[in-house]
Amino acid sequence: MVTSAPLWSVLLVPLVLLAFTMTAVSADALLAARTAGRPLSVAVCSETLAEVPRLLVGQRRTTLAPDALLWRMGVLTVPACGVLAALVIPFGRVTASRMDVGVVWFNAMEVFTWAGLWMAGWGANSVFGLIGGYRFVAQGLAYELPLMFALISVATGAQSLNIADIAAAQAHLWFAVWMPVAFVVYLASVYAFSFLGPFAYPASRDLAGGVLAELSGVDRLVLQGGRWLLFTAGAGMAVPLFLGGGNGPLLPAWAWSTVKTLGVLALLVWGRRRLPTLRADRYVELAWVVLIPLTILQALLPALVDLRK
Amino acid sequence: MFWVLALLAAGGGFLVFRFDSMARATIALLVSFVATGGLLVVLGLGYLGVVVILMMIMEMIIMAVFMVAYMMNPAGLMPMAMYHNKPASLTISITTFVLLGGGIFLVRWPHRDSAPPADPTLQLGMALMGPQMLTMMTLGFALFATIVATVVLATHRGRYDRFGDDLLHRPAADPVPGGVGR
């Protein structure tokens, strides 16, 4: 059974999340080097992390007549919701917050990126940033409803919105096994709310970086780091929602949580480089015409199973 | 906690009318709604509070897009105001606030003589919806049908525009090509 850790453990959540995030960023740097045909080494692995001090001392760019308040608020929102979303993820047998409505909380914190990216795009008073922010809103309208139905599927399967209960309900069979549609839609949505990989459209190269276009120095670090924190929180949440949380034979629960989280992260980091970027206007039709009916049918399955009980 | 959220909720609502930028006004309203959601959580209605926060973020960002598109001066480069007829609107809003706020102190609230229920959200839902569930379900379907009908009536493009006069043209001639290739 998952127990609630003491209040101070809330302070550990950002540290654990940061450790997983740094692992993911390093793996991503290694994959980039392999694609470029460069020899793999420790230096290559830490290349992205070595950017951090450079960004910390770098000049902050200012634009003509920016809305500085909204701009800074938007940039700060992204890492803040990554950490807040991670608060409810059980790790092994403990969780920082054993909230009764953990799934809804996670969903709400992830939706905060809508406001964050729109403000970050708007505030810079730059056309590329503005289009990037609007692109994320369009993308949000596409990915959000299938994601919600995927979350509803697992919550219905466990008959609880508490993430610890959802993990406990998979003691015998993972939800990923009998709710594969919800699992795949969830993983796609992790890319979408962290605007990475196939969903990097709001910050893509065809837009000179989109929401990132006018960000430099510490602002850029905060937004780039924030999207990776969100990405890692999403990958970590897949473990209790679909992969049975800390349940597993032989090893202790915390070890299973670590192994599974690293596994999901590895899959997502690898997939990030294998999948082409999707335009929001293409994904929105796929989401509304194909994915929403599919995920509603998927949510029907656990509902029928519940009725049989 | 209650007072911080209450001040944010009322202050955010007030600031909506102080800002001269549509974007800032929308975000101020969002802050007000999120604080209201937080107040619901403080009251022990965790589910309702978090759902209010979730829905209000999505709603306010979509509203920001439309308001920026429709307002005369979205960017705040020229002075704009969120109100018309300042003296009258100020009088009406202050009177309403005082009336509603005063009502809270004047009403004789019932006295609780038992412990709060284990799940206040369930109790509230039963109290609000319990006997009227059938009405609400019918209303939901009627509203949804209205939305679909309005969109169908409002769109200027029908199937003959998409598939040609003989309805045989494939793929459809859409101004924005979708991802499914219908």
Interface residues (C-beta under 8 A of the other chain):
Chain A: A65 D67 L69 L70 M73 M99 D100 V101 V104 W105 N107 A108 V111 F112 W114 A115 W118 M119 W122 N125 Y134 V137 G140 L141 E144 L161 L278 R279 D281 R282 Y283 V284 E285 L286 V289 V290
Chain B: S21 A23 R24 I27 L30 G46 Y47 V50 V51 I53 L54 I57 M58 M60 I61 I62 A64 V65 A75 G76 L77 V176 P177 G178 G179 V180 R182
